[in-house]
Structure formats: structure tokens, C-alpha cells
Amino acid sequence: GGGARYPYPKEVWSPAGGWWTRPSNWKSNTAIVFAGILAVAYGVFTVSADKEKRLVQPIRPIPSMRWTREYKEQKDAA
């Protein structure tokens, strides 16, 4: 799509890879980035669950009660 490839200057460097890039290791690059995103998301989730406090207690069970420290400590004490 987009027409034929045209001659381009070889001395131009681009952080994005330049013209018509197709890195041979795109699958491993994608896997590494995906693993990094998962690690950061897990860290954010863990810190958020540790810091969560509810000033008004819920009337019925809510999903975050399964992993929040506040409710885990109540369950262990009971």
C-alpha cells in the first residue's frame, strides 16, 4: 500500500528505525515490552491494594475486598 519504495538517503538516522523497517526480532521485542508493562501494572496494583482504605464500609461484598489489606486483616483476626 502507498506506492512503490523510493530511494532514500542512507546517512539519515532515525530513532524509529527509518524508512520501511521490519526488525527480525519484533516478536521478542514485543514480548519484552509486554512483560515490562505487566510488571509495572502488578507493582501499581500491589501498592494500591496496600494503601486502600474505606471510610464508609460497604453494605455488601465488593470485589476489592478479596485483595485489600484492610479486609484481609479483619478476616484473619476473626
Sine and cosine of phi, psi and omega as CSV:
sin_phi,cos_phi,sin_psi,cos_psi,sin_omega,cos_omega
0.00,0.00,0.53,-0.85,0.10,-0.99
1.00,-0.03,0.01,1.00,0.03,-1.00
0.97,-0.24,0.00,-1.00,-0.05,-1.00
-0.97,0.23,0.36,-0.93,0.07,-1.00
-0.97,0.25,0.65,-0.76,-0.04,-1.00
-0.93,-0.38,0.34,-0.94,0.04,-1.00
-0.91,0.41,0.66,-0.75,-0.01,-1.00
-0.74,-0.68,0.37,-0.93,-0.04,-1.00
-0.94,0.34,0.78,-0.63,-0.03,-1.00
-0.98,0.21,-0.34,0.94,-0.07,-1.00
-1.00,0.08,-0.06,1.00,0.02,-1.00
-0.99,0.11,0.78,-0.62,0.03,-1.00
-0.96,-0.27,0.65,-0.76,0.00,-1.00
-0.72,-0.70,0.73,-0.68,0.03,-1.00
-0.91,0.42,-0.37,0.93,0.02,-1.00
-0.99,0.11,-0.09,1.00,0.04,-1.00
0.94,-0.33,-0.19,0.98,0.04,-1.00
1.00,0.06,-0.43,-0.90,-0.07,-1.00
-0.98,0.18,0.69,-0.73,0.16,-0.99
0.76,0.65,0.79,0.61,0.00,-1.00
-0.99,0.15,0.58,-0.81,0.12,-0.99
-0.53,-0.85,0.98,0.18,-0.05,-1.00
-0.89,0.46,0.65,-0.76,-0.05,-1.00
-0.94,0.34,-0.38,0.92,-0.04,-1.00
-0.97,-0.26,0.58,0.81,-0.05,-1.00
-0.91,0.41,-0.51,0.86,-0.01,-1.00
-0.93,0.38,-0.70,0.72,0.01,-1.00
-0.94,0.34,-0.60,0.80,0.08,-1.00
-0.87,0.49,-0.67,0.74,0.01,-1.00
-0.90,0.43,-0.67,0.74,0.01,-1.00
-0.90,0.44,-0.64,0.76,0.01,-1.00
-0.91,0.41,-0.70,0.71,0.01,-1.00
-0.91,0.42,-0.66,0.75,0.02,-1.00
-0.89,0.46,-0.67,0.74,0.05,-1.00
-0.89,0.45,-0.64,0.77,0.05,-1.00
-0.90,0.44,-0.67,0.74,0.03,-1.00
-0.90,0.44,-0.67,0.74,0.04,-1.00
-0.89,0.45,-0.65,0.76,0.01,-1.00
-0.90,0.44,-0.69,0.73,0.02,-1.00
-0.92,0.40,-0.68,0.74,0.01,-1.00
-0.89,0.45,-0.64,0.77,0.03,-1.00
-0.90,0.43,-0.67,0.75,0.04,-1.00
-0.89,0.46,-0.70,0.72,0.02,-1.00
-0.90,0.44,-0.67,0.74,0.02,-1.00
-0.88,0.47,-0.70,0.71,-0.02,-1.00
-0.90,0.44,-0.73,0.68,0.02,-1.00
-0.90,0.44,-0.66,0.75,0.00,-1.00
-0.90,0.44,-0.68,0.73,0.00,-1.00
-0.92,0.40,-0.57,0.82,0.03,-1.00
-0.94,0.35,-0.55,0.83,-0.09,-1.00
-1.00,-0.06,-0.14,0.99,-0.09,-1.00
-0.93,0.36,0.78,-0.62,0.08,-1.00
-0.73,-0.69,0.65,-0.76,0.04,-1.00
-0.93,-0.37,0.84,-0.54,0.03,-1.00
-0.98,0.20,-0.57,0.82,0.06,-1.00
-0.93,-0.36,0.87,-0.49,-0.04,-1.00
-0.95,0.31,0.64,-0.77,0.00,-1.00
-0.93,0.36,0.51,-0.86,-0.01,-1.00
-0.96,0.27,-0.63,0.77,0.00,-1.00
-0.81,-0.59,0.26,-0.96,-0.03,-1.00
-0.88,0.48,0.62,-0.78,0.07,-1.00
-0.84,-0.55,0.40,-0.92,-0.10,-1.00
-0.83,0.56,-0.60,0.80,-0.07,-1.00
-0.94,0.35,-0.20,0.98,0.04,-1.00
-0.92,0.39,-0.33,0.94,-0.01,-1.00
-0.95,0.30,-0.50,0.86,-0.10,-0.99
-0.85,-0.52,-0.08,1.00,-0.03,-1.00
-0.98,0.20,0.68,-0.73,-0.03,-1.00
-0.85,0.52,-0.64,0.77,-0.05,-1.00
-0.82,0.57,-0.69,0.72,-0.05,-1.00
-1.00,0.08,-0.48,0.88,0.08,-1.00
-0.91,0.43,-0.64,0.77,0.01,-1.00
-0.92,0.39,-0.60,0.80,0.05,-1.00
-0.91,0.41,-0.64,0.77,-0.01,-1.00
-0.92,0.38,-0.66,0.75,0.01,-1.00
-0.93,0.38,-0.56,0.83,-0.02,-1.00
-0.96,0.27,-0.45,0.89,-0.05,-1.00
-0.98,0.20,0.00,0.00,0.00,0.00
